Structures are given as C-alpha cells and as structure tokens.
Amino acid sequence: MILTEIDHVAIAVKDLNAAVAYYAEAFGAEVHHREIVDSDGVEEALIKVGESYIQLTAATRADSPIAKSIEKRGEGLHHIGYRVDDCAAALAAMVAAGATAIDKEPRPGSRGTTVAFIHPKGSLGTLIELVEE
Ligand code: CO
C-alpha cells in the first residue's frame, strides 16, 4: 500500500472568506494555513481534521482549474489528496496500473509539498493528487 494517509479533501468554493466563515460557524473550525498558489491560480485555506485537512480552494484568476470546475459543476468536492512517501514512485505505479497523469513529473505544491495530479478518467471519476510532505 503506497498511500499513507488522506492528506486533504479539496472543496472548490467561489468565495474563500465566506467558506472559511461557514466552516467556523458550522464546525468551530480554525484556519491552520492559508496560501496563494500562483502556479495553479488558486488561494486555499486548510482546516486541520486529525492528521488530514479540508482544503477550501478558490480561484484567483479566470483560467484557473478551480474557476473552470465551478463554471462546469458549481461549488463542491474537487479532488482528494493522498499522502505518499515518494511522489515520483507513486506516480509511476499509478501510470503503470493504467492511470492518466496530468503532471508527468512531480512538482511543487502548497506547504512546501511535492505533488502530482492524476486525471479522473481511469481513476474511478476521481481527481487524485499525490502529496509528498
Ligand atoms: Co490539493
């Protein structure tokens, strides 16, 4: 088993401040980490749940994948981040098993992580992010 933990569940939202306020009101949640990831055109707020995170993610520009997703499907579940010890090895194993890589090589993610995305086609309709801390 190459997955060590659920790293995060990402939820696409239109308004990050409103989403953070909703999680505070509904769950008493506090933001653990907030970051703009310029390369992806997103701003994310991480809420810690045990050793995992809920990642509220909003677009910072119109051509962001989150903007496109909200346009197509509205707000909601966007992807699952699976924690792995070795992102490159996990990516290679998934591709060998028939998955379609969006990122051909691991690349920098938020929080100083190394990440790679796998296309939902070939992965049971789930956009997967492999996350190495
Ligand atoms: Co993610």
Backbone and ligand atoms as CSV (ligand in chain L), in Angstrom:
chain,resi,resn,atom,element,x,y,z
A,1,MET,N,N,0.845,-1.201,0.000
A,1,MET,CA,C,0.000,0.000,0.000
A,1,MET,C,C,0.879,1.250,0.000
A,2,ILE,N,N,0.734,2.060,-1.032
A,2,ILE,CA,C,1.628,3.227,-1.133
A,2,ILE,C,C,0.997,4.499,-0.571
A,3,LEU,N,N,-0.305,4.447,-0.236
A,3,LEU,CA,C,-0.944,5.627,0.375
A,3,LEU,C,C,-0.780,5.533,1.887
A,4,THR,N,N,-0.341,6.628,2.518
A,4,THR,CA,C,-0.080,6.584,3.960
A,4,THR,C,C,-1.175,7.287,4.772
A,5,GLU,N,N,-1.928,8.156,4.127
A,5,GLU,CA,C,-2.914,8.975,4.856
A,5,GLU,C,C,-3.738,9.739,3.826
A,6,ILE,N,N,-4.975,10.133,4.205
A,6,ILE,CA,C,-5.674,11.140,3.404
A,6,ILE,C,C,-5.012,12.472,3.757
A,7,ASP,N,N,-4.372,13.116,2.809
A,7,ASP,CA,C,-3.746,14.414,3.104
A,7,ASP,C,C,-4.811,15.496,3.188
A,8,HIS,N,N,-5.631,15.579,2.136
A,8,HIS,CA,C,-6.694,16.589,2.170
A,8,HIS,C,C,-7.833,16.232,1.234
A,9,VAL,N,N,-8.990,16.769,1.568
A,9,VAL,CA,C,-10.146,16.744,0.688
A,9,VAL,C,C,-10.339,18.184,0.239
A,10,ALA,N,N,-10.298,18.411,-1.072
A,10,ALA,CA,C,-10.365,19.776,-1.603
A,10,ALA,C,C,-11.780,20.094,-2.064
A,11,ILE,N,N,-12.269,21.239,-1.635
A,11,ILE,CA,C,-13.608,21.699,-1.990
A,11,ILE,C,C,-13.465,23.021,-2.738
A,12,ALA,N,N,-14.005,23.063,-3.942
A,12,ALA,CA,C,-13.958,24.279,-4.755
A,12,ALA,C,C,-15.034,25.236,-4.264
A,13,VAL,N,N,-14.633,26.454,-3.968
A,13,VAL,CA,C,-15.586,27.461,-3.480
A,13,VAL,C,C,-15.436,28.756,-4.273
A,14,LYS,N,N,-16.520,29.520,-4.315
A,14,LYS,CA,C,-16.485,30.798,-5.050
A,14,LYS,C,C,-15.805,31.876,-4.208
A,15,ASP,N,N,-16.138,31.898,-2.923
A,15,ASP,CA,C,-15.691,32.981,-2.041
A,15,ASP,C,C,-14.986,32.347,-0.836
A,16,LEU,N,N,-13.664,32.461,-0.793
A,16,LEU,CA,C,-12.884,31.775,0.247
A,16,LEU,C,C,-13.220,32.298,1.646
A,17,ASN,N,N,-13.363,33.608,1.784
A,17,ASN,CA,C,-13.678,34.164,3.110
A,17,ASN,C,C,-15.036,33.687,3.597
A,18,ALA,N,N,-16.002,33.617,2.690
A,18,ALA,CA,C,-17.334,33.139,3.068
A,18,ALA,C,C,-17.279,31.657,3.451
A,19,ALA,N,N,-16.474,30.876,2.736
A,19,ALA,CA,C,-16.348,29.444,3.031
A,19,ALA,C,C,-15.687,29.237,4.391
A,20,VAL,N,N,-14.643,30.017,4.670
A,20,VAL,CA,C,-13.958,29.938,5.967
A,20,VAL,C,C,-14.927,30.315,7.084
A,21,ALA,N,N,-15.720,31.347,6.854
A,21,ALA,CA,C,-16.698,31.798,7.857
A,21,ALA,C,C,-17.750,30.716,8.096
A,22,TYR,N,N,-18.174,30.051,7.023
A,22,TYR,CA,C,-19.158,28.973,7.163
A,22,TYR,C,C,-18.576,27.815,7.988
A,23,TYR,N,N,-17.351,27.413,7.698
A,23,TYR,CA,C,-16.734,26.311,8.461
A,23,TYR,C,C,-16.523,26.694,9.927
A,24,ALA,N,N,-16.235,27.977,10.177
A,24,ALA,CA,C,-16.079,28.449,11.560
A,24,ALA,C,C,-17.413,28.354,12.294
A,25,GLU,N,N,-18.471,28.767,11.615
A,25,GLU,CA,C,-19.798,28.781,12.224
A,25,GLU,C,C,-20.346,27.363,12.404
A,26,ALA,N,N,-20.201,26.547,11.358
A,26,ALA,CA,C,-20.795,25.205,11.382
A,26,ALA,C,C,-20.010,24.235,12.252
A,27,PHE,N,N,-18.669,24.366,12.270
A,27,PHE,CA,C,-17.829,23.356,12.921
A,27,PHE,C,C,-16.886,23.925,13.979
A,28,GLY,N,N,-16.887,25.248,14.155
A,28,GLY,CA,C,-15.904,25.843,15.055
A,28,GLY,C,C,-14.491,25.713,14.501
A,29,ALA,N,N,-14.379,25.581,13.177
A,29,ALA,CA,C,-13.087,25.325,12.533
A,29,ALA,C,C,-12.235,26.593,12.474
A,30,GLU,N,N,-10.931,26.394,12.692
A,30,GLU,CA,C,-9.970,27.491,12.533
A,30,GLU,C,C,-9.053,27.171,11.362
A,31,VAL,N,N,-8.644,28.224,10.656
A,31,VAL,CA,C,-7.738,28.017,9.520
A,31,VAL,C,C,-6.331,27.751,10.051
A,32,HIS,N,N,-5.756,26.645,9.586
A,32,HIS,CA,C,-4.422,26.219,10.013
A,32,HIS,C,C,-3.348,26.851,9.124
A,33,HIS,N,N,-3.701,27.027,7.852
A,33,HIS,CA,C,-2.725,27.533,6.878
A,33,HIS,C,C,-3.502,28.125,5.703
A,34,ARG,N,N,-3.023,29.249,5.218
A,34,ARG,CA,C,-3.671,29.869,4.062
A,34,ARG,C,C,-2.577,30.282,3.091
A,35,GLU,N,N,-2.809,30.012,1.822
A,35,GLU,CA,C,-1.726,30.249,0.854
A,35,GLU,C,C,-2.298,30.508,-0.535
A,36,ILE,N,N,-1.677,31.449,-1.236
A,36,ILE,CA,C,-1.971,31.634,-2.660
A,36,ILE,C,C,-0.961,30.807,-3.438
A,37,VAL,N,N,-1.461,29.924,-4.303
A,37,VAL,CA,C,-0.570,29.118,-5.148
A,37,VAL,C,C,-0.693,29.683,-6.566
A,38,ASP,N,N,0.248,30.551,-6.898
A,38,ASP,CA,C,0.195,31.296,-8.163
A,38,ASP,C,C,0.197,30.389,-9.383
A,39,SER,N,N,1.007,29.332,-9.319
A,39,SER,CA,C,1.142,28.432,-10.469
A,39,SER,C,C,-0.197,27.774,-10.821
A,40,ASP,N,N,-1.059,27.576,-9.831
A,40,ASP,CA,C,-2.361,26.938,-10.060
A,40,ASP,C,C,-3.501,27.955,-10.133
A,41,GLY,N,N,-3.218,29.225,-9.853
A,41,GLY,CA,C,-4.270,30.237,-9.877
A,41,GLY,C,C,-5.314,30.021,-8.797
A,42,VAL,N,N,-4.865,29.615,-7.597
A,42,VAL,CA,C,-5.806,29.355,-6.506
A,42,VAL,C,C,-5.314,29.968,-5.201
A,43,GLU,N,N,-6.280,30.212,-4.324
A,43,GLU,CA,C,-5.957,30.502,-2.933
A,43,GLU,C,C,-6.646,29.441,-2.104
A,44,GLU,N,N,-5.923,28.853,-1.158
A,44,GLU,CA,C,-6.507,27.790,-0.363
A,44,GLU,C,C,-6.403,28.091,1.130
A,45,ALA,N,N,-7.396,27.617,1.864
A,45,ALA,CA,C,-7.389,27.683,3.324
A,45,ALA,C,C,-7.490,26.252,3.826
A,46,LEU,N,N,-6.540,25.855,4.675
A,46,LEU,CA,C,-6.505,24.487,5.180
A,46,LEU,C,C,-7.039,24.444,6.604
A,47,ILE,N,N,-7.963,23.534,6.835
A,47,ILE,CA,C,-8.534,23.302,8.155
A,47,ILE,C,C,-8.121,21.902,8.570
A,48,LYS,N,N,-7.466,21.791,9.718
A,48,LYS,CA,C,-6.913,20.511,10.140
A,48,LYS,C,C,-8.014,19.651,10.773
A,49,VAL,N,N,-8.101,18.404,10.342
A,49,VAL,CA,C,-9.010,17.423,10.946
A,49,VAL,C,C,-8.154,16.193,11.234
A,50,GLY,N,N,-7.783,15.972,12.481
A,50,GLY,CA,C,-6.831,14.906,12.803
A,50,GLY,C,C,-5.520,15.191,12.105
A,51,GLU,N,N,-5.041,14.212,11.330
A,51,GLU,CA,C,-3.787,14.401,10.592
A,51,GLU,C,C,-4.043,14.831,9.145
A,52,SER,N,N,-5.306,15.099,8.815
A,52,SER,CA,C,-5.685,15.462,7.448
A,52,SER,C,C,-6.213,16.892,7.417
A,53,TYR,N,N,-6.501,17.362,6.223
A,53,TYR,CA,C,-7.014,18.712,6.060
A,53,TYR,C,C,-8.259,18.723,5.181
A,54,ILE,N,N,-9.127,19.682,5.460
A,54,ILE,CA,C,-10.112,20.104,4.473
A,54,ILE,C,C,-9.490,21.320,3.805
A,55,GLN,N,N,-9.424,21.292,2.492
A,55,GLN,CA,C,-8.786,22.363,1.743
A,55,GLN,C,C,-9.874,23.128,0.987
A,56,LEU,N,N,-10.235,24.288,1.502
A,56,LEU,CA,C,-11.179,25.156,0.803
A,56,LEU,C,C,-10.367,25.918,-0.235
A,57,THR,N,N,-10.800,25.823,-1.494
A,57,THR,CA,C,-9.973,26.340,-2.596
A,57,THR,C,C,-10.787,27.245,-3.505
A,58,ALA,N,N,-10.287,28.457,-3.713
A,58,ALA,CA,C,-10.957,29.417,-4.596
A,58,ALA,C,C,-10.011,29.835,-5.717
A,59,ALA,N,N,-10.585,30.199,-6.850
A,59,ALA,CA,C,-9.785,30.650,-7.994
A,59,ALA,C,C,-9.279,32.071,-7.751
A,60,THR,N,N,-8.066,32.352,-8.219
A,60,THR,CA,C,-7.567,33.732,-8.173
A,60,THR,C,C,-7.564,34.367,-9.561
A,61,ARG,N,N,-7.867,33.571,-10.574
A,61,ARG,CA,C,-7.993,34.126,-11.928
A,61,ARG,C,C,-8.914,33.242,-12.767
A,62,ALA,N,N,-9.394,33.810,-13.873
A,62,ALA,CA,C,-10.445,33.172,-14.665
A,62,ALA,C,C,-10.003,31.865,-15.311
A,63,ASP,N,N,-8.694,31.717,-15.608
A,63,ASP,CA,C,-8.247,30.494,-16.294
A,63,ASP,C,C,-7.774,29.426,-15.303
A,64,SER,N,N,-8.058,29.638,-14.023
A,64,SER,CA,C,-7.691,28.641,-13.011
A,64,SER,C,C,-8.546,27.390,-13.162
A,65,PRO,N,N,-7.974,26.206,-12.894
A,65,PRO,CA,C,-8.780,24.963,-12.947
A,65,PRO,C,C,-9.986,25.015,-12.013
A,66,ILE,N,N,-9.856,25.722,-10.897
A,66,ILE,CA,C,-10.981,25.828,-9.959
A,66,ILE,C,C,-12.092,26.687,-10.568
A,67,ALA,N,N,-11.729,27.756,-11.262
A,67,ALA,CA,C,-12.736,28.596,-11.923
A,67,ALA,C,C,-13.500,27.776,-12.959
A,68,LYS,N,N,-12.759,26.965,-13.722
A,68,LYS,CA,C,-13.394,26.137,-14.759
A,68,LYS,C,C,-14.306,25.086,-14.137
A,69,SER,N,N,-13.858,24.488,-13.046
A,69,SER,CA,C,-14.649,23.466,-12.366
A,69,SER,C,C,-15.952,24.051,-11.821
A,70,ILE,N,N,-15.876,25.231,-11.218
A,70,ILE,CA,C,-17.081,25.864,-10.659
A,70,ILE,C,C,-18.040,26.264,-11.778
A,71,GLU,N,N,-17.472,26.723,-12.885
A,71,GLU,CA,C,-18.287,27.081,-14.043
A,71,GLU,C,C,-19.078,25.866,-14.561
A,72,LYS,N,N,-18.394,24.707,-14.608
A,72,LYS,CA,C,-18.997,23.468,-15.128
A,72,LYS,C,C,-19.933,22.808,-14.132
A,73,ARG,N,N,-19.486,22.671,-12.890
A,73,ARG,CA,C,-20.185,21.829,-11.916
A,73,ARG,C,C,-20.644,22.555,-10.667
A,74,GLY,N,N,-20.321,23.838,-10.559
A,74,GLY,CA,C,-20.662,24.567,-9.344
A,74,GLY,C,C,-19.677,24.266,-8.227
A,75,GLU,N,N,-19.960,24.792,-7.056
A,75,GLU,CA,C,-19.086,24.548,-5.913
A,75,GLU,C,C,-19.203,23.089,-5.489
A,76,GLY,N,N,-18.180,22.581,-4.813
A,76,GLY,CA,C,-18.278,21.230,-4.264
A,76,GLY,C,C,-16.956,20.496,-4.284
A,77,LEU,N,N,-17.041,19.186,-4.010
A,77,LEU,CA,C,-15.842,18.350,-3.953
A,77,LEU,C,C,-15.047,18.472,-5.243
A,78,HIS,N,N,-13.754,18.689,-5.126
A,78,HIS,CA,C,-12.920,18.873,-6.317
A,78,HIS,C,C,-11.900,17.754,-6.490
A,79,HIS,N,N,-11.137,17.462,-5.450
A,79,HIS,CA,C,-10.197,16.345,-5.546
A,79,HIS,C,C,-9.842,15.823,-4.155
A,80,ILE,N,N,-9.215,14.650,-4.153
A,80,ILE,CA,C,-8.707,14.079,-2.908
A,80,ILE,C,C,-7.185,14.038,-2.997
A,81,GLY,N,N,-6.544,14.515,-1.958
A,81,GLY,CA,C,-5.082,14.441,-1.873
A,81,GLY,C,C,-4.686,13.239,-1.029
A,82,TYR,N,N,-3.976,12.299,-1.635
A,82,TYR,CA,C,-3.482,11.122,-0.915
A,82,TYR,C,C,-2.025,11.346,-0.549
A,83,ARG,N,N,-1.688,11.160,0.738
A,83,ARG,CA,C,-0.302,11.319,1.172
A,83,ARG,C,C,0.492,10.051,0.826
A,84,VAL,N,N,1.678,10.272,0.276
A,84,VAL,CA,C,2.578,9.171,-0.084
A,84,VAL,C,C,3.984,9.511,0.394
A,85,ASP,N,N,4.823,8.494,0.538
A,85,ASP,CA,C,6.204,8.738,0.965
A,85,ASP,C,C,7.053,9.239,-0.191
A,86,ASP,N,N,6.722,8.784,-1.403
A,86,ASP,CA,C,7.547,9.095,-2.571
A,86,ASP,C,C,6.616,9.378,-3.752
A,87,CYS,N,N,6.473,10.666,-4.063
A,87,CYS,CA,C,5.503,11.071,-5.094
A,87,CYS,C,C,5.860,10.490,-6.465
A,88,ALA,N,N,7.124,10.524,-6.826
A,88,ALA,CA,C,7.549,10.019,-8.138
A,88,ALA,C,C,7.258,8.524,-8.265
A,89,ALA,N,N,7.542,7.767,-7.212
A,89,ALA,CA,C,7.309,6.317,-7.243
A,89,ALA,C,C,5.811,6.018,-7.301
A,90,ALA,N,N,5.006,6.778,-6.546
A,90,ALA,CA,C,3.559,6.574,-6.548
A,90,ALA,C,C,2.970,6.909,-7.912
A,91,LEU,N,N,3.454,7.998,-8.510
A,91,LEU,CA,C,3.000,8.402,-9.845
A,91,LEU,C,C,3.319,7.303,-10.862
A,92,ALA,N,N,4.524,6.778,-10.810
A,92,ALA,CA,C,4.941,5.719,-11.736
A,92,ALA,C,C,4.081,4.468,-11.546
A,93,ALA,N,N,3.779,4.130,-10.298
A,93,ALA,CA,C,2.960,2.938,-10.019
A,93,ALA,C,C,1.552,3.117,-10.579
A,94,MET,N,N,0.983,4.330,-10.413
A,94,MET,CA,C,-0.370,4.573,-10.913
A,94,MET,C,C,-0.412,4.537,-12.436
A,95,VAL,N,N,0.580,5.142,-13.073
A,95,VAL,CA,C,0.635,5.144,-14.540
A,95,VAL,C,C,0.786,3.709,-15.052
A,96,ALA,N,N,1.622,2.923,-14.381
A,96,ALA,CA,C,1.807,1.512,-14.757
A,96,ALA,C,C,0.497,0.741,-14.633
A,97,ALA,N,N,-0.368,1.164,-13.705
A,97,ALA,CA,C,-1.655,0.498,-13.488
A,97,ALA,C,C,-2.736,1.037,-14.420
A,98,GLY,N,N,-2.372,1.974,-15.304
A,98,GLY,CA,C,-3.317,2.449,-16.307
A,98,GLY,C,C,-3.868,3.841,-16.076
A,99,ALA,N,N,-3.453,4.512,-15.020
A,99,ALA,CA,C,-3.934,5.868,-14.748
A,99,ALA,C,C,-3.321,6.855,-15.734
A,100,THR,N,N,-4.025,7.976,-15.935
A,100,THR,CA,C,-3.525,9.038,-16.801
A,100,THR,C,C,-2.986,10.169,-15.942
A,101,ALA,N,N,-1.705,10.441,-16.075
A,101,ALA,CA,C,-1.094,11.518,-15.288
A,101,ALA,C,C,-1.427,12.867,-15.909
A,102,ILE,N,N,-1.832,13.819,-15.106
A,102,ILE,CA,C,-1.938,15.209,-15.555
A,102,ILE,C,C,-0.554,15.845,-15.470
A,103,ASP,N,N,0.140,15.578,-14.357
A,103,ASP,CA,C,1.531,16.007,-14.205
A,103,ASP,C,C,2.427,14.819,-14.544
A,104,LYS,N,N,3.232,14.974,-15.580
A,104,LYS,CA,C,4.121,13.877,-15.981
A,104,LYS,C,C,5.230,13.677,-14.953
A,105,GLU,N,N,5.549,14.764,-14.252
A,105,GLU,CA,C,6.592,14.719,-13.223
A,105,GLU,C,C,6.036,15.388,-11.970
A,106,PRO,N,N,6.465,14.954,-10.777
A,106,PRO,CA,C,6.084,15.665,-9.556
A,106,PRO,C,C,6.529,17.130,-9.613
A,107,ARG,N,N,5.758,17.986,-8.959
A,107,ARG,CA,C,6.072,19.423,-8.963
A,107,ARG,C,C,5.759,20.009,-7.586
A,108,PRO,N,N,6.198,21.246,-7.317
A,108,PRO,CA,C,5.940,21.842,-6.007
A,108,PRO,C,C,4.452,22.126,-5.790
A,109,GLY,N,N,3.934,21.797,-4.596
A,109,GLY,CA,C,2.567,22.130,-4.209
A,109,GLY,C,C,2.595,23.138,-3.074
A,110,SER,N,N,1.463,23.327,-2.393
A,110,SER,CA,C,1.436,24.260,-1.272
A,110,SER,C,C,2.135,23.640,-0.063
A,111,ARG,N,N,2.405,24.440,0.960
A,111,ARG,CA,C,3.051,23.978,2.205
A,111,ARG,C,C,4.406,23.323,1.957
A,112,GLY,N,N,5.045,23.617,0.831
A,112,GLY,CA,C,6.347,23.015,0.567
A,112,GLY,C,C,6.287,21.544,0.195
A,113,THR,N,N,5.094,21.069,-0.189
A,113,THR,CA,C,4.953,19.662,-0.564
A,113,THR,C,C,5.378,19.442,-2.017
A,114,THR,N,N,5.492,18.186,-2.382
A,114,THR,CA,C,5.708,17.786,-3.774
A,114,THR,C,C,4.468,17.023,-4.203
A,115,VAL,N,N,3.896,17.393,-5.359
A,115,VAL,CA,C,2.597,16.832,-5.742
A,115,VAL,C,C,2.570,16.409,-7.210
A,116,ALA,N,N,1.597,15.558,-7.536
A,116,ALA,CA,C,1.297,15.223,-8.931
A,116,ALA,C,C,-0.194,14.888,-9.009
A,117,PHE,N,N,-0.852,15.383,-10.057
A,117,PHE,CA,C,-2.285,15.123,-10.248
A,117,PHE,C,C,-2.507,13.992,-11.248
A,118,ILE,N,N,-3.550,13.206,-10.964
A,118,ILE,CA,C,-3.964,12.086,-11.823
A,118,ILE,C,C,-5.355,12.395,-12.353
A,119,HIS,N,N,-5.559,12.200,-13.636
A,119,HIS,CA,C,-6.836,12.515,-14.281
A,119,HIS,C,C,-7.953,11.593,-13.772
A,120,PRO,N,N,-9.163,12.161,-13.591
A,120,PRO,CA,C,-10.288,11.324,-13.130
A,120,PRO,C,C,-10.616,10.168,-14.069
A,121,LYS,N,N,-10.400,10.392,-15.384
A,121,LYS,CA,C,-10.632,9.293,-16.332
A,121,LYS,C,C,-9.589,8.222,-16.055
A,122,GLY,N,N,-10.015,7.042,-15.741
A,122,GLY,CA,C,-9.068,5.983,-15.408
A,122,GLY,C,C,-8.831,5.871,-13.910
A,123,SER,N,N,-9.393,6.802,-13.122
A,123,SER,CA,C,-9.267,6.708,-11.661
A,123,SER,C,C,-10.640,6.830,-10.999
A,124,LEU,N,N,-11.599,6.081,-11.557
A,124,LEU,CA,C,-12.948,5.994,-10.979
A,124,LEU,C,C,-13.615,7.361,-10.837
A,125,GLY,N,N,-13.327,8.243,-11.807
A,125,GLY,CA,C,-14.004,9.531,-11.809
A,125,GLY,C,C,-13.546,10.477,-10.713
A,126,THR,N,N,-12.383,10.160,-10.123
A,126,THR,CA,C,-11.890,10.984,-9.009
A,126,THR,C,C,-10.586,11.659,-9.396
A,127,LEU,N,N,-10.573,12.976,-9.316
A,127,LEU,CA,C,-9.321,13.704,-9.495
A,127,LEU,C,C,-8.465,13.459,-8.255
A,128,ILE,N,N,-7.282,12.885,-8.465
A,128,ILE,CA,C,-6.401,12.493,-7.358
A,128,ILE,C,C,-5.134,13.337,-7.389
A,129,GLU,N,N,-4.744,13.788,-6.216
A,129,GLU,CA,C,-3.463,14.473,-6.061
A,129,GLU,C,C,-2.595,13.629,-5.129
A,130,LEU,N,N,-1.427,13.267,-5.604
A,130,LEU,CA,C,-0.456,12.561,-4.753
A,130,LEU,C,C,0.367,13.618,-4.037
A,131,VAL,N,N,0.485,13.502,-2.728
A,131,VAL,CA,C,1.131,14.547,-1.925
A,131,VAL,C,C,2.264,13.935,-1.089
A,132,GLU,N,N,3.466,14.423,-1.338
A,132,GLU,CA,C,4.622,14.029,-0.523
A,132,GLU,C,C,5.018,15.214,0.341
A,133,GLU,N,N,5.098,15.014,1.628
A,133,GLU,CA,C,5.418,16.129,2.532
A,133,GLU,C,C,6.911,16.431,2.562
L,1,CO,CO,CO,-4.961,19.599,-3.421
